[in-house]
Amino acid sequence: MPSIGDRARWLVEINGTLSRMNDDQLSRAAKMLKAFVG
């Protein structure tokens, strides 16, 4: 299980990546996440 610090770093990286994506990319990413999560 990752530590809280590891999880925080991952979330910061994910947030940075999402902030650089355009609407079409965000839409595709949302669809992929829904497929993974169910």
ROFILO-399377 format. One record per residue: residue number from 1; residue in one letter; x negated, y negated, z negated of N, C-alpha, C, O in turn. Coordinates in pm, 1 decimal. Atoms other than C-alpha are relative to their C-alpha. Last residue first. Layout:
residues N
+-----+------+----------+----------+----------+----------+----------+----------+----------+----------+----------+----------+----------+----------+
: pos : code :     n.px :     n.py :     n.pz :    ca.px :    ca.py :    ca.pz :     c.px :     c.py :     c.pz :     o.px :     o.py :     o.pz :
+-----+------+----------+----------+----------+----------+----------+----------+----------+----------+----------+----------+----------+----------+
: NUM :    A :        X :        Y :        Z :        X :        Y :        Z :        X :        Y :        Z :        X :        Y :        Z :
...
+-----+------+----------+----------+----------+----------+----------+----------+----------+----------+----------+----------+----------+----------+
This chain:
residues 38
+-----+------+----------+----------+----------+----------+----------+----------+----------+----------+----------+----------+----------+----------+
: pos : code :     n.px :     n.py :     n.pz :    ca.px :    ca.py :    ca.pz :     c.px :     c.py :     c.pz :     o.px :     o.py :     o.pz :
+-----+------+----------+----------+----------+----------+----------+----------+----------+----------+----------+----------+----------+----------+
:  38 :    G :   -122.2 :    -77.4 :    -15.4 :   1670.5 :    -36.9 :   1359.9 :    120.3 :    -72.7 :    -29.9 :    229.9 :    -17.4 :    -20.4 :
:  37 :    V :    -64.9 :     -0.5 :    130.8 :   1350.1 :   -183.2 :   1229.9 :    129.9 :     80.1 :      3.5 :    165.5 :    149.2 :    -92.0 :
:  36 :    F :     84.0 :    -66.3 :    100.2 :   1140.0 :    -97.6 :   1534.8 :     73.3 :     16.6 :   -132.7 :     64.3 :    121.7 :   -196.3 :
:  35 :    A :     15.7 :   -139.7 :    -39.9 :   1409.3 :   -177.6 :   1793.7 :    -82.4 :     77.2 :   -103.3 :    -52.7 :    193.1 :   -132.2 :
:  34 :    K :   -127.4 :    -67.5 :     25.2 :   1506.4 :   -497.7 :   1611.7 :     -9.7 :    148.1 :     34.9 :     47.2 :    232.1 :    -34.7 :
:  33 :    L :    -11.7 :    -19.5 :    144.6 :   1140.8 :   -600.0 :   1607.3 :    129.3 :     71.7 :    -35.6 :    129.8 :    159.7 :   -121.6 :
:  32 :    M :     91.7 :   -107.5 :     38.9 :   1112.7 :   -542.3 :   1982.2 :      9.6 :     28.2 :   -149.6 :     10.9 :    144.0 :   -191.2 :
:  31 :    K :    -56.4 :   -126.5 :    -48.5 :   1424.5 :   -750.5 :   2050.5 :    -88.6 :    117.6 :    -39.6 :    -38.1 :    222.7 :    -79.0 :
:  30 :    A :   -114.0 :    -32.4 :     86.0 :   1294.2 :  -1033.8 :   1831.2 :     62.4 :    132.7 :     41.0 :     99.9 :    212.7 :    -44.7 :
:  29 :    A :     54.6 :    -47.7 :    127.4 :    960.0 :  -1028.9 :   2015.0 :    112.6 :     40.6 :    -94.9 :    101.7 :    141.5 :   -164.5 :
:  28 :    R :     52.2 :   -135.5 :    -21.6 :   1139.0 :  -1055.0 :   2350.1 :    -53.9 :     59.3 :   -129.0 :    -32.0 :    177.1 :   -157.3 :
:  27 :    S :   -114.3 :    -86.9 :    -24.4 :   1341.7 :  -1354.0 :   2230.2 :    -45.1 :    144.3 :     19.4 :     14.7 :    236.5 :    -36.1 :
:  26 :    L :    -64.1 :    -25.4 :    129.2 :   1033.4 :  -1519.2 :   2083.2 :    118.5 :     94.3 :     15.2 :    140.8 :    180.5 :    -69.7 :
:  25 :    Q :     86.4 :    -91.4 :     73.7 :    850.9 :  -1480.0 :   2415.7 :     60.9 :     34.8 :   -135.7 :     55.7 :    150.2 :   -178.5 :
:  24 :    D :    -10.0 :   -131.6 :    -64.5 :   1141.9 :  -1637.0 :   2603.2 :    -83.6 :    103.5 :    -74.4 :    -38.8 :    216.1 :    -95.8 :
:  23 :    D :   -129.6 :    -61.6 :     28.8 :   1164.9 :  -1925.8 :   2354.7 :     14.4 :    139.4 :     61.3 :     68.1 :    229.9 :     -2.6 :
:  22 :    N :   -113.7 :     74.4 :    -54.5 :    793.6 :  -2009.6 :   2369.6 :    129.2 :     79.2 :    -24.7 :    125.4 :    190.1 :    -78.1 :
:  21 :    M :    -79.1 :    -67.1 :   -102.6 :    534.1 :  -1861.0 :   2135.1 :    112.5 :    -89.7 :     50.0 :    167.9 :   -170.1 :    -25.0 :
:  20 :    R :     55.1 :     31.6 :   -132.2 :    271.9 :  -2066.2 :   1950.9 :     81.5 :     60.3 :    114.3 :     51.8 :     35.7 :    231.2 :
:  19 :    S :    -12.4 :    144.3 :    -23.2 :    464.7 :  -2078.0 :   1622.1 :    -52.7 :    -40.8 :    136.9 :    -17.2 :   -147.0 :    188.2 :
:  18 :    L :   -137.2 :     34.7 :    -37.6 :    512.1 :  -1701.0 :   1635.0 :     13.6 :   -147.9 :     33.2 :     90.9 :   -184.5 :    121.8 :
:  17 :    T :    -26.0 :    -54.6 :   -133.2 :    135.9 :  -1643.3 :   1635.9 :    139.6 :    -38.8 :     47.8 :    156.5 :    -82.4 :    161.7 :
:  16 :    G :     77.0 :     78.6 :    -96.0 :     80.3 :  -1874.3 :   1341.4 :     24.2 :     45.5 :    142.3 :     37.9 :    -36.3 :    233.3 :
:  15 :    N :    -65.8 :    130.3 :    -11.9 :    362.1 :  -1709.2 :   1146.4 :    -72.6 :    -88.2 :    101.0 :     -8.5 :   -157.4 :    180.1 :
:  14 :    I :   -122.4 :    -19.7 :    -78.5 :    215.5 :  -1364.9 :   1216.7 :     70.9 :   -133.0 :     22.3 :    116.1 :   -161.6 :    133.2 :
:  13 :    E :     40.3 :    -26.9 :   -138.7 :   -127.6 :  -1475.6 :   1094.8 :    122.2 :     16.8 :     90.5 :    126.0 :    -37.0 :    201.2 :
:  12 :    V :     53.4 :    125.6 :    -53.5 :     15.7 :  -1633.1 :    778.9 :    -38.9 :     18.5 :    146.4 :    -11.1 :    -67.7 :    229.8 :
:  11 :    L :   -113.5 :     89.1 :    -25.6 :    226.1 :  -1321.7 :    717.5 :    -44.9 :   -133.5 :     57.0 :     21.3 :   -188.9 :    144.8 :
:  10 :    W :    -71.8 :    -48.5 :   -118.4 :    -76.1 :  -1095.2 :    757.6 :    114.8 :    -92.8 :     35.0 :    136.3 :   -123.7 :    152.2 :
:   9 :    R :     83.3 :     29.4 :   -117.7 :   -278.5 :  -1306.5 :    515.2 :     69.2 :     44.6 :    127.8 :     67.2 :    -26.5 :    228.2 :
:   8 :    A :     -7.2 :    144.8 :    -23.5 :      5.1 :  -1296.2 :    259.7 :    -81.2 :    -38.4 :    122.7 :    -36.4 :   -119.8 :    203.4 :
:   7 :    R :   -131.4 :     29.5 :    -59.6 :     34.7 :   -919.0 :    292.8 :     12.7 :   -147.8 :     32.1 :     66.8 :   -184.5 :    136.3 :
:   6 :    D :      0.4 :    -50.9 :   -137.7 :   -337.3 :   -877.1 :    232.6 :    130.9 :    -33.6 :     70.5 :    131.5 :    -77.8 :    185.4 :
:   5 :    G :     86.6 :     87.3 :    -79.5 :   -323.2 :  -1101.5 :    -73.6 :     -5.8 :     42.1 :    145.8 :     -3.4 :    -41.7 :    235.9 :
:   4 :    I :    -76.8 :    122.3 :    -26.5 :    -23.8 :   -910.0 :   -212.6 :    -82.1 :    -95.9 :     85.1 :    -27.7 :   -162.1 :    173.5 :
:   3 :    S :    -10.6 :     91.2 :    113.7 :   -220.1 :   -586.9 :   -178.8 :     81.3 :   -123.3 :     39.5 :    108.2 :   -146.6 :    157.4 :
:   2 :    P :     83.2 :    121.1 :     -5.1 :   -147.7 :   -337.9 :     95.1 :     21.9 :    -87.5 :   -122.9 :    130.3 :    -90.4 :   -181.1 :
:   1 :    M :    -85.3 :    118.6 :      0.0 :      0.0 :      0.0 :      0.0 :    -89.5 :   -124.4 :      0.0 :   -180.6 :   -134.9 :    -82.1 :
+-----+------+----------+----------+----------+----------+----------+----------+----------+----------+----------+----------+----------+----------+
